[in-house]
Amino acid sequence: MNALTLANFPLALRVVFTSFLLTIGVGLLMAGAQIMVTHGMADGKPGLSIDDIVYSYYGNKNNSKIEGKLNGSMKAMAPDDVRLNIIKWARAGAPESEWEPTFKAVFAQYCVMCHNAGQTALPSYETYEGVKKVAEVDHGTSFTALTRVSHIHLFGIAFIFMFVTAIFAFARFNQTWKIILIITPFAFLIVDVLSWWLTKINPNFAWFTIIGGLGYSLASTVMIFTSLAQMWLPRFKTK
Ligand code: HEC
């Protein structure tokens, strides 16, 4: 039976597929390297960890400069309950609506004797703008950036998977596993992109980013190697 399998495809077609798959393989490695350098260092330590993903998408909402100082060198400047209120306000994103009614007076009472416009060496906390700079927390990736990256990622990578899976569809492989392998990268791509949004809302979802990424990398690797082997190794040739 001369089945329509990779091994029996005409030479030119096998060269096309092989060139494509090898380029995609190198591309996958580069993507991995890029993730390591952009996200890998998000927590200040090399290597990709859950914290990196959390900091990248969710941000680091407990870490504004003002909070660090109020627990550090500025600790003695205000009583505990006042410091706590300022920290809570900063964690909530330092909403301007609470500046005039509450915090303007708090800062005036405890901080402005040193932090004023006359003291050029220190930032002034007489105005909301001055305080906002140190009260800002890291909110991670913005929703605008997420929508942009999400759709580019889904469209672009779906195209790559389309060709990788279409080539693999002609490999000789257990039928059930073949179907599972073909579905996997698409399903995990969606999991991956969804996980960015979920992680932005709740840091526990960072695990899904790892699972999604590992899932489609593994499935693609299996399909790429299987296809390459069957196109070129003589033992896959059928009569
Ligand atoms: C007695 C003077 C004094 C008072 C009162 C004071 N600070 Fe400071 N503050 C300083 C000095 C001096 C520094 C710079 C040295 C340092 O960072 O520890 C500083 C630095 C800071 C910084 C870091 C600024 C930057 O951009 O690096 C923050 C934030 C801060 N203070 C917040 C506060 C807050 C909030 C209060 C009121 C609860 C306050 N400080 C009250 C003297 C003061």
Residues whose N, C-alpha, C, O or C-beta is under 5 A from the ligand:
A	BS01	HEC	K65 I66 K69 S73 M74 M77 A78 Y110 C111 C114 P123 V134
